[in-house]
């Protein structure tokens, strides 16, 4: 792959998939070369020097493909990194990094932003103190990043949505790999948490009290809540809220129920409460969100000429 970096326009409204890829790049830094390369013209808020470091307001995922160097942030301290390591640059966290002049490195990176990422910050894998992930060879990760680079450079039809979903696949893969390295949850507890997820999914319209669910699983509530959050990244009540919002989307997209009827069916206090939670999650109120979906499904009638 040739060296490149590209910054894409930031979305004016909440991204359709909850996240958007706003930049990507692939760079070979030979031994002894300046870093960042002097010819690279990054935006002012992205410029990096080892002396000053920087703070971003977006996420970046950086994979070191070859070579090695250093990464430093306040939560991690200075860390040696090498081929197969990934480091995460999280919003609001000071950091700096550079290749070893003796070896140089090859970096493959992606930048994302969007409201969904604020929820992902709750996952253990995406805490600032765990920003360095020593993963070793990961063909699936490299393949996903390469797919992003091809989409970013060639920009086929609907490339922004495809970029976003591939970027989220990368984050999901990293969360799973980090969890495997951390030992994860014992098999018995994993089975109980999966059972809890199924029960909550089946009953999301009228979810049981969480204390009652914990008792049904033979667990104390505090232990259940802690294990559930470790397993899913969310505490039980926010998890139910996310399920309900997904059900709202399904009903808006596939039914003719009014907002008031949907609110009543899913146990919201009022249509206003539903609308407020929905807009907070998607960036749009339910009515315009439904209209956008309807417009996307509209198909021109055969034989009808456009004006």
C-alpha positions in Angstrom: 0.0 0.0 0.0 1.2 3.5 -0.8 1.7 6.1 1.9 -1.2 8.5 2.3 -3.3 10.3 4.8 -6.7 11.8 4.2 -9.0 14.0 6.3 -12.7 13.7 5.5 -15.4 16.3 6.2 -16.9 16.0 9.7 -20.6 15.1 9.7 -22.8 18.2 10.1 -25.4 16.1 12.0 -25.3 12.9 14.1 -23.9 10.2 11.9 -26.4 7.6 10.7 -24.5 4.7 12.3 -23.7 6.6 15.5 -20.0 7.1 14.3 -18.1 8.4 11.3 -14.6 7.9 10.1 -13.0 11.4 9.7 -9.4 10.5 8.8 -7.2 7.6 7.9 -3.6 7.1 6.9 -0.7 4.6 6.2 2.9 5.8 6.6 6.3 4.2 6.3 8.9 6.0 8.5 12.4 4.9 7.6 15.2 4.7 10.3 16.5 8.2 11.1 13.7 10.0 9.3 11.9 13.0 10.8 8.6 12.3 12.6 6.1 13.4 11.7 7.4 13.8 8.1 8.1 17.4 7.4 6.1 17.2 4.1 3.0 16.1 6.0 0.4 18.9 6.3 -1.9 17.8 9.0 -4.6 20.1 10.4 -3.4 22.5 13.1 -5.3 20.7 15.9 -3.7 17.4 14.8 0.0 18.4 14.7 2.2 16.4 16.9 5.7 17.0 18.3 7.4 14.8 20.9 8.3 17.9 22.9 4.8 19.2 23.4 2.6 16.1 22.7 -1.1 16.9 21.9 -4.7 16.4 22.9 -7.3 15.4 20.3 -11.1 15.6 20.5 -11.6 12.5 18.4 -10.6 8.8 18.6 -7.7 7.3 16.7 -6.6 3.7 16.4 -3.0 3.2 15.5 -1.5 -0.2 14.5 2.3 -0.5 14.3 2.8 -2.9 11.4 6.6 -3.0 11.4 9.4 -1.5 13.5 9.0 0.1 16.9 9.1 3.2 19.1 7.5 4.8 22.1 4.0 5.8 23.2 3.4 8.0 26.3 0.3 9.4 27.9 -0.4 10.5 31.5 -2.5 7.4 32.4 -0.1 4.8 30.8 3.3 6.4 31.3 6.0 5.9 28.6 5.7 2.5 26.9 7.8 0.7 24.4 5.8 -0.4 21.4 6.5 -2.7 18.5 5.1 -4.6 15.5 1.6 -5.9 16.3 0.9 -3.3 19.0 -2.1 -1.0 18.8 -2.5 2.2 20.8 -5.7 4.2 21.2 -5.8 8.0 21.2 -8.9 9.0 23.2 -10.5 12.4 23.3 -9.2 14.7 26.0 -6.2 12.6 26.9 -2.7 14.1 26.4 -0.3 11.8 24.5 2.8 11.6 22.3 4.4 8.9 20.3 7.3 8.5 17.9 9.3 5.7 16.1 12.7 4.6 17.3 15.3 6.4 15.0 17.2 3.1 14.8 14.3 1.1 13.3 11.6 3.5 12.1 8.1 2.0 11.8 5.1 1.5 9.6 1.9 2.8 11.0 -1.7 2.2 9.9 -4.3 4.4 11.5 -8.0 5.4 11.5 -9.8 8.3 13.1 -13.5 8.2 14.3 -16.0 10.4 16.1 -19.7 10.3 16.9 -22.2 9.9 19.8 -21.9 6.1 19.9 -18.2 6.4 20.8 -19.1 8.2 24.0 -20.9 5.0 25.1 -18.0 2.8 24.1 -15.8 4.8 26.5 -17.5 2.9 29.3 -16.0 -0.4 28.1 -12.9 -1.7 30.0 -10.9 -2.0 26.8 -11.3 1.7 26.1 -10.1 3.2 29.3 -7.1 5.6 29.0 -4.9 3.5 31.3 -5.3 0.6 28.8 -4.5 2.6 25.7 -1.7 0.3 24.6 -2.8 -3.1 23.4 0.2 -5.5 22.8 -1.7 -7.9 20.5 0.9 -9.5 18.2 -0.1 -10.5 14.7 -3.8 -10.0 14.0 -4.6 -10.7 10.3 -8.3 -9.7 10.8 -7.4 -6.3 12.2 -4.9 -5.6 9.5 -7.5 -6.7 6.9 -10.2 -4.4 8.3 -7.8 -1.4 8.4 -6.7 -2.1 4.8 -10.4 -2.2 3.8 -10.8 1.3 5.4 -7.8 2.6 3.5 -9.2 1.4 0.2 -12.6 2.9 0.9 -11.1 6.2 2.0 -8.8 6.5 -1.0 -11.2 5.4 -3.8 -14.5 6.6 -2.2 -17.0 4.3 -4.0 -20.7 4.8 -3.7 -21.9 5.1 0.0 -18.3 4.9 1.1 -18.9 6.9 4.3 -21.4 4.5 5.7 -19.2 1.5 4.8 -16.2 3.2 6.4 -18.2 3.8 9.6 -19.4 0.2 9.9 -15.9 -1.1 9.2 -14.4 1.3 11.8 -16.9 0.0 14.4 -16.0 -3.6 13.5 -12.4 -2.6 14.3 -13.4 -1.3 17.7 -15.5 -4.4 18.4 -12.6 -6.6 17.5 -10.2 -4.6 19.7 -12.7 -4.9 22.7 -12.8 -8.6 22.2 -9.1 -9.1 21.9 -8.4 -6.9 25.0 -11.0 -8.9 27.0 -9.3 -12.2 26.0 -6.0 -10.9 27.2 -7.5 -9.8 30.5 -8.8 -13.3 31.1 -12.5 -12.4 30.7 -15.4 -13.7 32.8 -15.5 -17.4 34.1 -17.6 -19.6 31.8 -20.4 -20.1 34.4 -20.8 -16.3 34.8 -20.7 -15.8 31.0 -23.6 -18.3 30.6 -25.6 -16.4 33.3 -24.9 -13.1 31.6 -26.0 -14.4 28.2 -29.2 -15.7 29.8 -29.8 -12.3 31.4 -29.3 -10.6 28.0 -31.8 -13.0 26.3 -34.3 -12.4 29.1 -33.9 -8.6 28.8 -34.2 -8.7 25.1 -37.4 -10.8 25.2 -38.9 -8.5 27.9 -37.5 -5.1 26.8 -41.1 -3.7 26.4 -41.8 -4.5 30.1 -38.5 -5.4 31.7 -38.4 -7.0 35.1 -36.9 -5.1 38.1 -33.1 -5.7 38.0 -33.1 -7.0 41.6 -35.7 -9.6 40.6 -33.7 -10.6 37.6 -30.5 -11.1 39.7 -32.5 -13.2 42.2 -33.8 -15.3 39.3 -30.2 -16.0 38.2 -29.2 -16.9 41.8 -27.0 -13.8 42.3 -26.9 -10.8 44.6 -27.8 -7.6 42.8 -24.4 -5.9 43.3 -22.5 -9.0 42.0 -25.0 -9.3 39.1 -24.6 -5.6 38.1 -20.8 -5.8 38.3 -20.6 -9.0 36.2 -23.2 -7.7 33.7 -21.3 -4.5 33.1 -18.0 -6.4 32.7 -19.7 -8.7 30.1 -21.6 -6.1 28.1 -19.9 -2.8 28.8 -23.1 -1.4 30.2 -24.9 -1.6 33.6 -28.3 -3.4 33.3 -30.5 -0.3 33.3 -28.6 1.5 30.5 -28.5 -1.8 28.6 -32.3 -2.0 28.8 -32.6 1.6 27.7 -30.5 0.8 24.6 -32.7 -2.2 23.8 -35.8 -0.1 24.1 -34.4 2.6 21.8 -33.6 -0.1 19.3 -37.2 -1.4 19.6 -38.4 2.2 19.1 -36.4 2.4 15.8 -37.9 -0.9 14.6 -41.4 0.3 15.3 -40.8 3.7 13.7 -39.3 2.0 10.6 -41.7 -0.9 10.2 -45.1 0.2 11.7 -47.6 3.0 11.5 -47.9 3.4 15.3 -47.9 7.0 16.5 -45.1 8.3 18.8 -47.7 8.3 21.7 -48.6 4.6 21.0 -45.0 3.6 20.8 -44.2 5.4 24.1 -47.1 3.6 25.8 -46.1 0.2 24.4 -42.5 0.5 25.6 -43.3 1.9 29.0 -42.0 5.5 28.5 -43.6 8.1 30.9 -44.7 10.2 28.0 -44.1 10.8 24.2 -41.9 13.7 25.3 -39.7 11.4 27.4 -39.4 9.0 24.5 -38.5 11.8 22.1 -35.9 13.3 24.5 -34.1 9.9 24.9 -34.3 9.1 21.2 -32.9 12.4 20.1 -30.1 12.1 22.7 -29.1 8.8 21.2 -29.6 9.4 17.5 -29.3 13.2 17.1 -32.9 13.3 15.6 -36.4 13.4 17.0 -38.5 10.3 16.2 -40.7 12.0 13.5 -37.8 13.3 11.3 -35.9 10.0 11.9 -38.9 8.1 10.6 -39.3 10.4 7.6 -35.6 9.9 6.7 -36.1 6.2 6.8 -39.2 6.4 4.7 -37.4 8.6 2.1 -34.5 6.0 2.0 -37.0 3.2 1.3 -38.9 5.1 -1.4 -38.6 3.4 -4.8 -39.7 5.3 -8.1 -42.7 3.7 -9.8 -42.0 2.0 -13.1 -42.9 4.0 -16.1 -43.2 7.3 -14.1 -41.0 10.0 -15.6 -39.4 12.5 -13.4 -40.3 16.1 -13.9 
